[in-house]
């Protein structure tokens, strides 16, 4: 069982109708969607790579990762560049969000453990549920977001 995270600041973003958050210390930057270069042989959810100041950064479509249709770009679509910690070191990865929102503070009493799901659902990448006046925000453990296979594909792209 994942430990409940403590008071922190989070960057919030939307995918479909859901509000998500990641720890602000994991966010490198937030960008408008630049041109994404498709990489052959990658899983569908890896949309390709972007060039950020000379670095090759893989871009993941979280909608596809979460079982929705591919993200259609609008003027609000953003890429949030995160730093994933893995056995391969720190890997920069961009995630596509329908919209990026704001930085919020959550006190420890505002954070509940993730809901218990069946053994068939892998939700270890959810570290908690933040309680807001307007509802809930799903707090992602970005370091556990990708499976070993997905992480391996992403790290191969980043190594080039």
C-alpha positions in Angstrom: 0.0 0.0 0.0 1.3 3.4 -0.9 2.1 5.8 1.8 -0.1 8.8 2.1 1.7 11.9 1.0 2.0 14.9 3.3 1.4 18.6 2.9 2.7 19.7 -0.5 2.3 21.9 -3.5 0.8 20.4 -6.6 0.4 21.4 -10.3 -3.1 20.6 -11.4 -4.3 19.6 -14.9 -7.4 18.1 -16.6 -7.8 15.0 -18.6 -11.3 14.6 -19.8 -13.5 15.8 -16.9 -11.1 14.7 -14.2 -8.7 17.0 -12.2 -5.2 15.5 -11.6 -2.2 16.8 -9.7 1.5 16.1 -9.6 4.0 17.3 -7.0 5.4 20.6 -8.1 9.0 19.4 -7.5 8.5 16.8 -10.3 7.4 19.5 -12.9 10.2 20.9 -15.0 8.0 23.2 -17.1 4.6 23.5 -18.9 4.5 24.2 -22.6 2.1 24.8 -25.4 2.1 21.8 -27.7 5.2 22.0 -30.0 5.6 19.9 -33.1 5.8 16.3 -32.0 8.0 13.9 -34.0 6.6 10.4 -34.2 9.0 7.6 -33.3 8.3 4.3 -35.2 7.7 1.2 -33.1 6.7 2.9 -29.9 3.5 2.1 -28.0 0.5 4.2 -29.2 0.4 6.2 -25.9 3.9 7.5 -26.7 3.0 10.1 -29.2 6.6 10.9 -30.1 9.4 13.3 -29.0 9.8 17.0 -28.7 13.0 19.0 -28.8 13.3 21.1 -25.6 16.4 23.3 -25.7 18.4 20.5 -27.5 17.1 17.7 -25.3 15.0 14.9 -26.7 11.9 14.5 -24.5 9.4 11.7 -25.1 5.7 12.7 -24.9 3.0 10.5 -23.5 -0.7 10.8 -24.1 -2.2 10.2 -20.6 -5.7 9.9 -22.1 -4.5 6.8 -24.0 -2.7 5.5 -20.9 -5.9 5.8 -18.9 -8.0 4.0 -21.6 -9.6 7.0 -23.3 -9.3 8.1 -27.0 -6.3 10.0 -28.2 -6.0 13.6 -27.1 -7.2 16.1 -29.7 -5.3 19.3 -29.5 -7.1 22.6 -28.6 -5.7 26.0 -27.6 -5.8 24.8 -24.0 -3.8 21.6 -24.6 -0.5 21.6 -22.7 2.5 19.4 -22.3 3.7 19.1 -18.7 7.4 18.1 -18.7 8.0 15.9 -15.6 11.1 14.3 -14.2 10.6 10.6 -13.6 12.9 8.7 -11.2 13.7 5.2 -12.3 16.5 2.7 -12.3 17.7 4.5 -15.4 18.1 7.8 -13.4 16.0 10.9 -13.9 14.1 10.8 -17.2 12.4 13.9 -18.6 8.9 13.0 -19.9 6.2 15.2 -21.3 2.6 14.3 -20.6 -0.3 15.7 -22.7 -3.1 17.3 -20.7 -6.3 18.8 -22.0 -5.4 21.9 -19.9 -3.0 22.9 -17.2 -4.4 24.8 -14.3 -2.7 26.1 -11.2 -0.5 25.3 -8.3 -2.4 24.3 -5.2 -1.5 23.6 -1.6 -2.9 20.6 0.1 -2.6 20.0 3.8 -2.1 16.4 5.0 -5.7 16.3 6.4 -7.0 17.1 2.9 -5.3 14.0 1.4 -7.0 10.6 1.6 -5.3 7.3 0.6 -6.2 6.1 -2.9 -9.4 4.1 -3.2 -9.0 0.4 -3.0 -9.7 -1.2 -6.3 -9.9 -4.8 -7.4 -6.8 -6.9 -8.0 -7.3 -6.5 -11.7 -6.8 -2.7 -11.6 -3.3 -1.3 -11.2 -3.7 2.1 -9.5 -0.4 2.2 -7.7 0.4 5.4 -9.7 -2.3 7.1 -7.7 -0.8 8.3 -4.4 -3.9 9.9 -3.0 -7.1 11.8 -3.4 -7.0 15.5 -2.5 -10.2 17.0 -1.1 -11.1 20.4 -2.6 -14.2 22.6 -2.1 -15.2 21.7 -5.7 -14.6 17.9 -5.4 -11.6 15.7 -5.6 -8.2 15.9 -7.3 -6.4 12.7 -8.2 -2.8 12.9 -7.0 -0.5 10.9 -9.3 2.7 9.3 -8.2 4.5 10.1 -11.4 7.4 7.8 -10.7 5.0 4.8 -10.8 2.9 6.0 -13.8 4.7 3.9 -16.4 5.0 0.1 -16.4 8.5 -1.4 -16.7 7.9 -2.0 -20.4 6.7 1.6 -21.0 9.6 3.0 -18.9 12.1 1.0 -20.9 10.7 2.4 -24.2 10.8 5.9 -22.8 14.3 5.6 -21.5 15.6 4.3 -24.9 14.2 7.5 -26.5 15.8 9.7 -23.8 19.2 8.0 -24.2 19.4 9.0 -27.9 
